[in-house]
C-alpha cells in the first residue's frame, strides 16, 4: 500500500505531465499556424499577382496604342476599356472594402506636370520602375489613386500609399512586365526598400526621366512670363528641375536649362536665373535654402579594395573607415590594382564642400595628381560602381544602393556614423527630421533678376520659399520623401 508521500508524488507527476502536454500543444499550434495562414493566403496572393500583371500588360498596350504614352491620371478607366479587362481585376481578394473599389495604385512618377502619362522612352530602366501596386485607401471605381499623388490636377489629391496586404509587403508590377511580392513594407527613408526605390527613388536615381512626377497640386500662380535660366551645381538639379517643371505648368512661364555645369561656372547665366549652390554656404543677396543633403563616401557594391582593411560591425554588413584613411585615399588618388579615387571638377560646389570638411588644420583636402575627374553625381556613381578599386563621394540622394556602398565613418573622437545599409533599421543611423551625419549641407538657390520678385510672384517666391504653396507641394513629393530633407 503506497504511503501518503507516494500519493502526492504521483499527483504532482500527473499534473506536470498534463502541463507539458498543454505546452506541447500550444507549441505545435503556434508552429503550424503560420504555415496554415500561408497555405490559406497563397491563392489570394496568386490572384492578386495575376490582377496586377494584367493591369501592367494593359498599361503597356495603352502605350503602344497612344504613340508611346503611358496612361494618365484617369488610368483605371483607360485600362478597363481594354479587351479582357474587368472591374474585378482592380480589386485585391484581401481588400475588405467593397468589390467595386480599386485596391491598387498607379505610380505618380509616371504622370507629367500636364497630367498626361510619361512617354515609354522616358522609363529608362523598366525593371526598376513600379507601375501598379497594392495600395490604400481603396477608391471607388473608376477613381483610381496615384501612389504619392501627382499630375498637378484636383484629381491628384487622391493619393494612395503602398499597402502590405500579402505578408511583409505589397505586390508590385514593374514596367518591364514582371510582378513581385515585396518582402518589406513601404518605408520612404529606407534606401534599401524595394517599394521605395520603385515608387519614390526611381525618379531621382534616373530610372524615370520625369522631374515633376509625384508632385501634388497647388493653386495657379501669376507671372510676367519672363524667361528664367535654371542651372548651377549638379547636386541641386533634381529639386530645381522639379520646381521649374511645375512652374512651367502652373505659371505658363518659359524656362531655359543651362546643363548644371557647377555653381562656379558663371558662363551661361541670363538676366533672370536660379543657380543651385552645393558648397553649403548661403550666398549674398536673394538666396533660398531648398534642401538639406548628405554627402557620402562611396565604393563599388562588389569591390576589391585592399587599400585599408575596413572595420566591420557585428552583423558584418557595413564597412566603416577611419576619417584619416578616407583622407589618405583621396590624397594618394591612385595605386594600380588597389585604389582609384574619383572627384568632381573645380566648378563643383560638392567638391568645395567635401574638401573643406575633410581637410585638416583648416586646410582643404588635396587630391592626388592621378585622381579621376567626373562631371556630376550620376557619372560619379557609374564610374565608381564599375570600378572594383574605385572610391568617390556624392550626394546621398544619388548614391544608388544597388550599385554602390555608402561607407560608415569613424571620426577622430571615436564616434561612428552610419548611413543607410541593408539590415539596419532607419532610426539607427539617421533621424528622418534632423540628419546626424558629419557631412550634412544645405543646398541653396541663388535668385537673379526677376526669379525673385518683390510682389511675391517669382519662381523662387512660389516654388522655393519656406511656406509657399509650391514649396509645400514640392516637399510633399518623392524627392523629399526618400532623398532630401526639409531645410
WOLIN-V314089 format. One record per pair of residues at least 6 apart in sequence whose C-alpha atoms are under 6 Angstrom apart, sorted by the first residue. I is the first residue (numbers start at 1). J is the second residue. If there is no record, write none. Layout:
i:I j:J
i:I j:J
This chain:
i:44 j:93
i:48 j:92
i:51 j:89
i:52 j:173
i:58 j:79
i:63 j:69
i:63 j:70
i:68 j:119
i:68 j:120
i:69 j:117
i:69 j:118
i:69 j:119
i:69 j:120
i:70 j:117
i:70 j:118
i:71 j:117
i:72 j:116
i:72 j:117
i:76 j:142
i:76 j:144
i:77 j:142
i:90 j:102
i:91 j:102
i:91 j:103
i:92 j:103
i:101 j:138
i:101 j:139
i:101 j:140
i:101 j:141
i:102 j:138
i:102 j:139
i:102 j:141
i:103 j:135
i:103 j:138
i:104 j:133
i:104 j:134
i:104 j:135
i:105 j:132
i:105 j:133
i:105 j:135
i:105 j:145
i:105 j:146
i:105 j:147
i:106 j:131
i:106 j:132
i:106 j:146
i:106 j:147
i:107 j:131
i:107 j:146
i:107 j:147
i:108 j:146
i:108 j:147
i:108 j:148
i:108 j:149
i:108 j:150
i:108 j:213
i:108 j:214
i:109 j:213
i:109 j:214
i:110 j:117
i:110 j:118
i:111 j:117
i:111 j:118
i:111 j:151
i:111 j:213
i:112 j:118
i:112 j:151
i:112 j:213
i:113 j:151
i:113 j:152
i:113 j:212
i:115 j:151
i:122 j:208
i:122 j:209
i:123 j:208
i:124 j:207
i:124 j:208
i:125 j:207
i:126 j:175
i:126 j:176
i:127 j:174
i:127 j:176
i:128 j:198
i:129 j:174
i:129 j:175
i:129 j:198
i:130 j:173
i:130 j:174
i:130 j:198
i:130 j:199
i:131 j:173
i:131 j:174
i:131 j:175
i:132 j:172
i:132 j:173
i:133 j:171
i:133 j:172
i:134 j:162
i:134 j:163
i:134 j:170
i:134 j:171
i:135 j:160
i:135 j:161
i:135 j:162
i:135 j:163
i:136 j:160
i:136 j:161
i:136 j:163
i:137 j:160
i:145 j:158
i:145 j:159
i:145 j:160
i:146 j:159
i:146 j:160
i:147 j:159
i:147 j:160
i:147 j:161
i:148 j:159
i:148 j:214
i:149 j:156
i:149 j:159
i:149 j:214
i:149 j:216
i:150 j:156
i:150 j:214
i:150 j:215
i:150 j:216
i:152 j:216
i:152 j:217
i:153 j:217
i:163 j:170
i:164 j:170
i:164 j:185
i:168 j:183
i:168 j:184
i:168 j:185
i:169 j:182
i:169 j:183
i:169 j:184
i:169 j:185
i:170 j:181
i:170 j:182
i:171 j:180
i:171 j:181
i:171 j:182
i:172 j:179
i:172 j:180
i:173 j:179
i:186 j:195
i:188 j:196
i:188 j:481
i:188 j:482
i:189 j:482
i:190 j:426
i:192 j:422
i:200 j:478
i:202 j:208
i:205 j:398
i:211 j:242
i:212 j:242
i:214 j:477
i:215 j:474
i:215 j:477
i:216 j:473
i:220 j:250
i:221 j:251
i:222 j:251
i:223 j:457
i:225 j:253
i:227 j:254
i:227 j:255
i:228 j:255
i:228 j:272
i:228 j:273
i:229 j:255
i:229 j:256
i:229 j:257
i:229 j:270
i:229 j:273
i:230 j:257
i:230 j:273
i:230 j:274
i:231 j:258
i:231 j:260
i:231 j:275
i:232 j:260
i:232 j:262
i:232 j:263
i:232 j:275
i:232 j:276
i:233 j:260
i:233 j:262
i:233 j:263
i:233 j:276
i:233 j:277
i:233 j:278
i:234 j:260
i:234 j:376
i:236 j:276
i:243 j:463
i:262 j:347
i:262 j:348
i:263 j:277
i:263 j:348
i:263 j:349
i:264 j:347
i:265 j:347
i:271 j:449
i:272 j:448
i:272 j:449
i:272 j:450
i:272 j:451
i:273 j:447
i:273 j:448
i:273 j:451
i:274 j:445
i:274 j:446
i:274 j:447
i:275 j:445
i:275 j:446
i:276 j:444
i:276 j:445
i:277 j:443
i:277 j:444
i:277 j:445
i:278 j:349
i:278 j:350
i:278 j:443
i:279 j:349
i:279 j:350
i:279 j:352
i:279 j:353
i:280 j:441
i:280 j:442
i:280 j:443
i:286 j:447
i:287 j:445
i:287 j:446
i:287 j:447
i:288 j:444
i:288 j:445
i:289 j:443
i:289 j:444
i:290 j:443
i:290 j:444
i:291 j:442
i:291 j:443
i:291 j:485
i:291 j:486
i:291 j:487
i:292 j:441
i:292 j:442
i:292 j:443
i:292 j:484
i:292 j:485
i:292 j:487
i:293 j:440
i:293 j:441
i:293 j:484
i:294 j:395
i:294 j:396
i:294 j:439
i:294 j:440
i:295 j:394
i:295 j:395
i:295 j:396
i:295 j:439
i:296 j:393
i:296 j:394
i:296 j:396
i:296 j:406
i:297 j:392
i:297 j:393
i:297 j:406
i:297 j:407
i:298 j:391
i:298 j:392
i:298 j:393
i:298 j:405
i:298 j:406
i:299 j:390
i:299 j:391
i:299 j:404
i:299 j:405
i:300 j:384
i:300 j:385
i:300 j:388
i:300 j:404
i:301 j:403
i:301 j:404
i:301 j:405
i:303 j:388
i:304 j:388
i:304 j:389
i:305 j:338
i:305 j:389
i:306 j:338
i:307 j:338
i:310 j:319
i:310 j:320
i:310 j:321
i:311 j:319
i:311 j:320
i:312 j:318
i:312 j:319
i:319 j:407
i:319 j:408
i:320 j:407
i:320 j:408
i:320 j:409
i:321 j:409
i:321 j:410
i:322 j:409
i:322 j:410
i:323 j:410
i:323 j:411
i:330 j:341
i:330 j:367
i:331 j:366
i:331 j:367
i:331 j:368
i:332 j:368
i:333 j:341
i:333 j:368
i:333 j:370
i:333 j:371
i:334 j:340
i:334 j:370
i:338 j:389
i:339 j:389
i:340 j:389
i:340 j:390
i:341 j:371
i:341 j:390
i:341 j:391
i:341 j:392
i:342 j:371
i:342 j:372
i:342 j:373
i:342 j:392
i:343 j:373
i:344 j:351
i:344 j:373
i:344 j:374
i:344 j:375
i:345 j:373
i:355 j:364
i:355 j:365
i:356 j:364
i:358 j:365
i:359 j:365
i:377 j:394
i:384 j:390
i:385 j:403
i:385 j:404
i:397 j:483
i:408 j:417
i:408 j:418
i:409 j:416
i:409 j:417
i:410 j:416
i:418 j:429
i:419 j:429
i:430 j:436
i:451 j:458
i:451 j:459
i:451 j:460
i:452 j:458
i:452 j:460
i:462 j:468
i:462 j:470
i:463 j:470
i:463 j:471
i:464 j:471
